[in-house]
Amino acid sequence: MKALFILLLSAITVSAQMSWQAASNITNTSNASSTYPKLFDSGISYYLTWVENDAIAFKYSYDLGGSWSNTLLISGSSNPCGAPDVATNVPNVYIAYHQYVGAYEIIFQHSSDNGLTWSAMSGVTGMSSQSSYPKLASSSQYVWMLYEQLVSGIPEIYYIRSSNHGTDWTSPVNLSNTPLATSYGAQITYSYGHLYCTWIESPQPATSDIYFSGSSDNGATWSQPVNITNNGRYKRSIDLLDHGNSGIFIAWDEMNEALAFDVFLAKSFDTGNTWSEPVNVTNTSGDSRTPSLDLFGEHLYLVWSDNTLSPPQSPVPDIFFKRSTDHGLTWRDSVNISGNEGESHWPSICVNIYGPLPAPWIDICVVWFDNQTNVNELYVRKGKHDAFPQSADKERKKSDAPVLAIFPNPVKGKVEFRYEISSDIYTRSSQQVKILIYNSLGEAVAEVVNEEKSPGAYSVNADILPYPAGVYYCILTYGTKRESSKFVIMK
């Protein structure tokens, strides 16, 4: 009855704006327990890692989670492994996790072919370091890693960097450096010249705050850590989101006055120099835990685990979803997207643009684990809504819509994309710009531009010889703006 009520409520709530496919089991292993998924978006493909019976597993999807590769068990060890994280710089994929052999150490593995094959397990820290819970970020030049390491029995947050895909690493640097406080829950992200990290510090039991630090020189130096919560309330898990010039967003679960947990959000639009006041974005009667964030333009998306609709005497958490169309200032109603009798935990979300032009949609993919089949399995559910409603398109074209032109058209060999970047009140002087090419089926086939640009006019050349003849679409996005143009490839 609970599941039926929740599904009906979800359909009524989102039918006008969104549509959801049914959830599907993507592990389907009756003799294995699949837990703690982490989903990563490379821009064209999704990469997924998780724990399966104390081993580290991996899948990829080339159609934004519509279908998935077979499962690869990459750890190849009889020792218990856990807490995997994944980062990519296509075609390179990186996974780090901890392994327990009497003590914890960090293990790193690298794939140079989009996850088809993997390097052998490589110990990064050594067992004597008592290191665990690694987090990764990557660029075309570096791989960065944060992890927890015990120092005199107290966890600190350490940082290392590699310039050769994890073959060698720099000497560890203690970023938290608070010997009287427990530091945990670290997250790290990189976007176009800016590296950010955040973690929780707890000076005494049941009290903690969130700290933030940034680097503008690829991690060579770091800013002084800043306390962005400063309220001392107990916090457990964080998600850190940086989308270039669209802002930095941090979500976490925090204990409230009723001794339950809610999800809070803070944001910065000036590279972390100043922060908004934390806002309670769930505010439910139950426990809201393990938030995961993603962003497209001004649309901010949040998923978390929550037992609000479950009986207090037998709490059964579900996965909830909500979105904001104004960078988190206001939020639409929460929607239960798992809605089953099992316990649903640890959601991870990715959001992308998909579908044929001129009317693409925002594609939402959420992965979590639950035990509705009496064993923990991974489930995925996909949703979508219009990317650019007609009214918004018309308003953009009246004002400062970007310019995108293609020469020549039709194309027989090389093609030139000319485009113009305007300013935006939500962004800094430079902005994250992306140009993707789609075929007539709405599939992204090439990434022409994915870098930070200042306002101005630009051009870039591309070779279209690898692609068959036909109709193609080019879409330019940055900040809250987009422009599209159709062209034809002739052979």
Secondary structure, 3 states (H helix, E strand, C coil): CHHHHHHHHHHHHHCCCCEECCCEECCCCCCCCEEEEEEEECCCCEEEEEEECCEEEEEEECCCCCCCCCCEECCCCCCCEEEEEEEEECCEEEEEEEEECCCEEEEEEEECCCCCCCCCCEECCCHHHCEEEEEEEECCCCEEEEEEEEECCEEEEEEEEECCCCCCCCCCEECCCCCCCEEEEEEEEEECCEEEEEEEEEEECCEEEEEEEEECCCCCCCCCCEECCCCCCCEEEEEEEECHHHCEEEEEEEECCCCCEEEEEEEECCCCCCCCCCEECCCCCCCEEEEEEEEECCEEEEEEEECCCCCCCCCCCEEEEEEECCCCCCCCCCEECCCCCCCEEEEEEEEEEECCCCCCEEEEEEEEEECCCCCCEEEEEEEEEECCCHHHHHHHHHCCCCEEEEECCCECCEEEEEEEECCCCCCCCCEEEEEEEEECCCCEEEEEEEEEECCEEEEEEEECCCCCCEEEEEEEEECCEEEEEEEEECC
